[in-house]
């Protein structure tokens, strides 16, 4: 129990180890079991805990495997303080039901459709591609593992689902974590067992990175003045060809992006499986595939996407961007002199190398956490041109520091301060 007296709601997290590896024969059935139990907006937990009982806006359940160590089962429900124990009971009841009762043919087919329709998202970002390749290499898995798994999932049956549920789900072996204002709980969490209170207070670090903030801001302001002059940027619409370098080869997709700063995004991607759409409007968002319905984006995904937007090349152009900029050092690379500055927003940090001759960004270096290691990515800007008076690179390419290609974006059009119809951000 983590007691937070100022909490506006409580968080219920329940789970145990699954003792399942990705390479195990039971893993394909576990993937579908995860979807049916709590992995999507049509899952049992979502329908029961949110739609029928009204206890939580975003309840979920996740069944994880591991590469060489056991994965986890965890069930999650943010809820009103007075409903904390009720929400925990509801989650556990769904766990028991999926062990005792077979899933329906419709549930199984829906779970397979969700998996197949989202397969392309294994390769839709630098982070995912890097995570896949590096993780599979590190743990000795075949780089073609996603396609091998896909073939096995096609063969999973209803009986496979129940067998795996009874083998790996153990309602009597759960660990419960509650975070919230314990005084507002209407029932004690001790009904679930002995309660251990955890202190999560963190002492402030005495060491801080020293940056020259004044010099950093001056360099950034000078760079932005050369890029856009006095032009105030409130929106941007661009079309591009996005290429991702996957273990199966290059995959290119056409993309239309519309942004109304600071918090409205519409991405439309033309993929071999149909149009894929991502929309964010304030603190709400969805991800959808043509003809397959849509799913709400988790709050953390929305926050991360908006943060990444504001610390991107186009985000820098927004005149009201709240960025923290500091000067690190003068440096050189491949015979070119650079001013190296650090730009941070919402915890996203990028090291930007500003060409001293052109006063334009040459490249960015940032760290990406794949879950098992932290990798450095170098993102280079090239072929600068004026678009409606604003300097922008025609090509943005990303590679690992060792030169391994990750992705490339080639812009076919860029327009600024377009009057965007709000309807494209609605869903």
C-alpha positions in Angstrom: 0.0 0.0 0.0 1.4 3.4 -1.0 -0.6 6.0 0.9 -0.8 9.4 -1.0 -2.9 11.8 1.0 -3.2 14.3 -1.8 -4.3 11.7 -4.4 -7.5 12.6 -6.3 -8.1 8.9 -7.1 -6.6 5.5 -6.4 -4.8 3.0 -8.6 -5.3 -0.7 -8.3 -2.5 -3.0 -9.7 -2.8 -6.7 -9.2 -0.6 -9.5 -10.6 1.9 -12.3 -10.4 4.7 -13.9 -12.4 3.6 -16.0 -15.5 6.7 -18.3 -15.8 6.3 -18.0 -19.6 8.9 -17.2 -22.2 8.3 -15.8 -25.7 9.7 -18.9 -27.3 7.4 -21.3 -25.4 4.7 -23.1 -27.3 2.0 -21.6 -25.1 2.9 -18.0 -25.9 0.7 -17.6 -29.1 -2.4 -18.6 -27.1 -1.3 -16.2 -24.3 -1.2 -13.3 -26.8 -4.9 -13.9 -27.7 -5.9 -14.6 -24.1 -4.4 -11.2 -23.3 -6.5 -9.5 -25.9 -9.7 -11.1 -24.7 -9.1 -10.5 -21.0 -7.9 -7.0 -20.9 -5.9 -6.0 -24.0 -8.4 -3.9 -26.0 -11.5 -1.7 -25.7 -13.6 -4.8 -26.4 -11.9 -6.9 -23.7 -13.8 -8.5 -20.8 -12.2 -6.2 -18.2 -13.0 -3.1 -20.2 -16.6 -4.1 -20.8 -17.3 -5.2 -17.3 -15.3 -2.8 -15.1 -15.8 0.3 -17.2 -19.0 -0.1 -19.3 -21.2 -2.2 -17.0 -19.9 -1.3 -13.5 -18.6 2.3 -14.2 -15.7 1.8 -11.9 -12.8 3.0 -14.1 -12.3 4.9 -17.3 -9.3 2.9 -18.4 -9.1 -0.6 -16.8 -6.8 -3.1 -18.5 -5.1 -6.4 -18.1 -1.7 -7.4 -19.5 -0.1 -10.9 -19.8 3.6 -10.7 -20.5 6.2 -13.3 -21.3 9.9 -12.8 -21.0 12.9 -13.5 -23.2 14.9 -15.6 -20.6 13.0 -14.9 -17.4 9.3 -15.1 -16.4 6.9 -12.4 -17.5 4.1 -10.9 -15.6 0.3 -10.8 -15.3 -1.0 -7.5 -14.1 -4.5 -6.0 -14.0 -4.9 -2.3 -13.6 -7.8 0.1 -12.8 -7.6 3.7 -11.8 -10.7 4.4 -9.8 -12.4 6.7 -7.3 -11.0 6.3 -3.8 -14.3 4.9 -2.4 -14.4 2.2 -5.1 -10.9 0.9 -4.6 -11.7 -2.5 -3.1 -14.8 -2.9 -5.4 -12.6 -2.4 -8.4 -10.0 -4.9 -7.2 -12.7 -7.5 -6.7 -14.1 -6.9 -10.2 -10.6 -7.4 -11.7 -10.1 -10.7 -9.9 -13.6 -11.9 -10.8 -12.8 -11.5 -14.5 -9.5 -13.5 -13.9 -11.5 -16.3 -12.3 -14.1 -16.4 -15.1 -11.7 -16.7 -17.9 -10.1 -19.7 -16.2 -13.5 -21.4 -15.6 -15.4 -20.6 -18.7 -14.3 -21.0 -22.3 -14.1 -17.9 -24.5 -16.5 -17.7 -27.3 -15.8 -18.2 -31.0 -16.5 -14.5 -31.6 -14.1 -13.4 -28.9 -11.3 -15.6 -30.3 -11.9 -14.2 -33.9 -12.0 -10.6 -32.6 -8.7 -11.1 -30.8 -7.1 -12.6 -33.9 -8.3 -9.6 -36.0 -6.9 -7.2 -33.4 -3.5 -8.9 -33.6 -3.4 -9.2 -37.4 -4.6 -5.6 -38.0 -2.1 -4.1 -35.6 0.8 -6.2 -36.9 2.2 -3.3 -39.0 2.7 -1.3 -35.7 5.7 -3.5 -35.0 7.5 -1.3 -37.4 5.9 2.2 -37.3 8.5 3.9 -35.1 12.3 4.0 -34.6 11.9 2.8 -31.0 10.0 -0.3 -32.0 12.3 -1.3 -34.7 15.4 -0.8 -32.5 13.7 -2.7 -29.7 12.9 -5.6 -31.9 16.3 -6.0 -33.6 18.4 -5.4 -30.5 16.3 -7.6 -28.2 16.1 -10.5 -30.6 19.9 -10.3 -31.2 20.7 -10.0 -27.5 18.6 -13.0 -26.4 19.4 -15.2 -29.4 16.0 -15.1 -31.1 15.4 -15.1 -34.8 15.0 -11.6 -36.2 11.9 -13.0 -38.1 10.3 -13.8 -34.8 7.2 -11.6 -35.3 6.3 -13.3 -38.5 6.8 -16.8 -37.0 4.6 -15.8 -34.1 1.9 -14.5 -36.5 1.7 -17.9 -38.2 1.3 -19.7 -34.9 -1.4 -17.3 -33.7 -3.5 -18.2 -36.8 -3.8 -21.8 -35.5 -4.8 -21.1 -31.8 -8.1 -22.6 -30.8 -10.7 -22.0 -28.0 -9.4 -25.0 -26.1 -5.8 -23.6 -26.3 -7.0 -20.4 -24.7 -8.7 -22.2 -21.7 -5.7 -24.6 -21.3 -3.3 -21.7 -21.1 -5.6 -19.7 -18.8 -5.8 -22.5 -16.3 -2.0 -23.2 -16.5 -0.8 -19.6 -16.1 -3.5 -17.6 -14.3 -3.6 -18.1 -10.5 -6.2 -15.9 -8.7 -5.1 -17.3 -5.3 -1.4 -16.2 -5.8 -1.9 -12.5 -6.6 0.1 -9.6 -5.2 -1.9 -6.4 -4.8 -0.6 -2.8 -5.0 -2.8 0.1 -4.1 -1.9 3.7 -4.5 -4.2 6.4 -3.1 -5.6 8.2 -0.1 -6.2 5.2 2.2 -8.4 7.3 4.5 -11.0 7.6 1.8 -11.2 3.9 1.1 -14.7 2.6 2.2 -13.3 -0.9 2.9 -9.9 -2.0 4.1 -7.5 -3.6 1.6 -6.5 -6.0 4.4 -9.3 -8.3 3.1 -6.7 -9.3 0.4 -4.0 -10.2 2.9 -1.3 -8.7 5.1 -0.7 -5.0 4.2 2.8 -3.6 3.8 3.1 0.2 3.5 5.7 1.4 1.1 7.5 4.8 1.5 8.2 6.2 -2.0 9.6 9.6 -1.0 12.8 10.4 -3.0 15.7 12.5 -1.8 16.8 15.3 -4.1 20.0 14.6 -5.9 22.9 16.9 -4.9 24.5 16.7 -8.4 23.1 18.6 -11.3 24.3 19.0 -14.9 25.6 22.5 -15.3 24.5 24.1 -18.6 24.9 27.7 -19.8 21.2 28.5 -20.1 21.7 32.1 -21.3 24.1 31.1 -24.1 22.0 28.1 -25.1 18.9 30.2 -25.4 20.7 32.8 -27.5 22.0 30.2 -29.9 18.6 28.6 -30.2 16.9 32.0 -30.7 19.4 32.9 -33.4 18.9 29.6 -35.1 15.1 30.0 -35.1 15.4 33.6 -36.4 17.3 32.3 -39.4 14.9 29.4 -39.9 11.6 31.3 -39.7 12.3 35.0 -39.1 9.4 36.7 -37.4 6.9 34.3 -38.8 4.6 32.9 -36.0 3.8 29.2 -36.6 0.5 27.9 -35.3 -0.1 24.9 -37.5 1.7 22.7 -40.0 0.5 20.2 -42.6 3.0 18.0 -44.4 3.0 14.9 -46.6 5.9 12.5 -46.5 7.3 9.1 -47.4 8.3 7.3 -44.3 10.8 4.4 -44.7 11.5 2.0 -41.8 14.4 -0.4 -42.0 13.1 -3.7 -40.5 14.6 -7.2 -40.3 12.5 -8.2 -43.3 13.7 -5.3 -45.4 12.7 -1.7 -46.1 9.0 -0.7 -45.6 7.8 2.6 -47.0 4.4 4.3 -46.3 2.9 7.6 -47.5 1.8 9.8 -44.6 -0.2 13.0 -44.2 0.3 14.8 -40.9 -1.7 17.8 -39.7 -0.8 19.6 -36.5 -2.5 22.5 -34.8 -0.2 23.5 -32.0 0.0 22.8 -29.1 -2.0 19.6 -28.7 -3.9 18.5 -31.9 -2.5 15.9 -34.2 -3.9 13.9 -37.1 -1.7 11.3 -38.8 -3.0 9.3 -41.8 -0.7 6.5 -43.0 -1.4 4.6 -46.2 -0.2 1.1 -45.5 -0.5 -2.2 -47.4 -3.2 -3.2 -44.9 -5.3 0.0 -45.4 -5.3 3.5 -43.9 -4.0 3.8 -40.4 -5.1 6.8 -38.4 -3.8 8.4 -35.2 -5.6 11.4 -33.8 -4.9 13.4 -30.6 -7.2 16.2 -29.5 -6.1 17.7 -26.1 -5.9 14.9 -23.6 -7.9 12.3 -25.7 -6.7 10.3 -28.6 -7.4 7.2 -30.8 -5.6 4.8 -33.1 -7.7 3.3 -35.9 -7.4 1.1 -38.9 -9.7 1.4 -41.9 -12.6 -0.9 -41.7 -11.4 -2.3 -38.3 -12.6 0.2 -35.8 -10.6 2.3 -33.3 -9.0 2.1 -29.9 -8.5 4.9 -27.4 -4.9 5.9 -26.8 -3.6 5.5 -23.2 -2.9 8.8 -21.4 0.8 8.0 -21.3 0.9 7.5 -25.1 -0.8 10.8 -25.7 1.6 12.6 -23.3 4.6 11.0 -24.9 3.5 11.8 -28.4 2.8 15.4 -27.7 6.1 15.8 -25.8 8.0 14.3 -28.8 6.1 16.7 -31.1 7.1 19.7 -29.2 10.8 18.7 -29.1 10.9 17.9 -32.9 12.0 20.2 -35.7 8.4 21.3 -36.4 7.7 21.6 -32.7 10.6 24.1 -32.3 8.9 26.3 -34.9 5.9 26.9 -32.6 6.3 30.4 -31.2 4.8 29.5 -27.8 6.9 26.4 -27.2 8.0 26.0 -23.6 11.5 24.7 -24.1 14.5 24.5 -21.8 17.7 25.2 -23.8 21.2 25.0 -22.5 24.7 25.3 -24.1 26.9 22.2 -23.7 30.1 22.9 -25.6 31.7 23.8 -28.9 32.6 20.7 -31.0 33.3 19.5 -34.5 32.3 16.5 -36.6 33.6 15.6 -40.1 35.4 18.9 -40.4 32.3 21.0 -39.5 32.3 23.2 -36.5 29.1 23.1 -34.3 27.6 24.7 -31.2 26.1 21.8 -29.2 23.0 22.7 -27.2 20.6 20.6 -25.2 16.8 21.0 -25.7 14.4 19.6 -23.1 10.6 19.6 -22.9 8.5 17.3 -20.7 11.5 15.2 -19.8 12.4 14.6 -23.5 16.1 15.6 -23.9 17.9 16.0 -27.3 21.4 17.1 -28.0 21.3 19.4 -31.0 24.4 20.2 -33.1 24.0 23.6 -34.7 26.2 24.2 -37.8 28.2 27.4 -37.0 28.4 28.2 -40.7 24.8 27.8 -41.8 23.3 28.4 -38.3 21.0 25.4 -39.0 20.6 22.1 -37.1 23.0 19.5 -38.6 21.9 16.6 -36.5 20.5 15.5 -33.2 21.7 12.9 -30.8 19.2 11.3 -28.4 18.9 8.3 -26.2 16.2 5.6 -26.6 15.5 3.2 -23.8 14.5 -0.2 -25.4 13.8 -1.9 -22.1 17.0 -3.8 -21.8 19.5 -1.1 -22.8 19.8 2.5 -23.7 20.8 3.2 -27.4 22.0 6.4 -29.0 20.3 7.5 -32.2 21.7 10.1 -34.6 19.1 12.0 -36.6 20.4 14.0 -39.5 18.8 16.9 -41.4 19.7 17.4 -45.1 18.6 19.1 -48.3 17.3 22.3 -46.6 14.9 24.4 -48.7 12.5 27.3 -48.1 8.9 26.3 -47.6 6.7 29.4 -47.5 9.7 31.3 -46.2 10.6 28.8 -43.6 13.9 26.7 -43.8 13.1 23.0 -43.4 15.0 19.9 -44.3 13.6 17.8 -47.1 15.0 14.6 -45.6 15.3 13.5 -41.9 17.2 10.2 -41.5 18.0 8.3 -38.3 20.7 5.8 -37.6 22.3 4.1 -34.6 25.6 5.6 -33.6 27.3 2.6 -35.2 25.7 3.5 -38.6 22.8 1.0 -38.6 19.9 2.6 -40.4 16.6 3.0 -38.5 14.3 5.2 -40.5 14.1 8.0 -43.1 11.5 10.7 -43.8 11.3 12.5 -47.1 8.9 15.4 -47.3 7.0 15.9 -50.5 5.2 19.1 -49.3 5.2 21.3 -46.2 2.6 24.1 -45.5 2.4 26.4 -42.5 -0.4 28.3 -40.8 -3.0 26.3 -42.8 -6.5 26.9 -41.6 -7.3 23.3 -40.5 -10.8 22.2 -40.1 -11.3 21.1 -36.4 -13.3 18.1 -37.7 -10.1 16.2 -38.7 -9.1 16.1 -35.0 -12.5 14.8 -33.8 -13.4 11.1 -33.3 
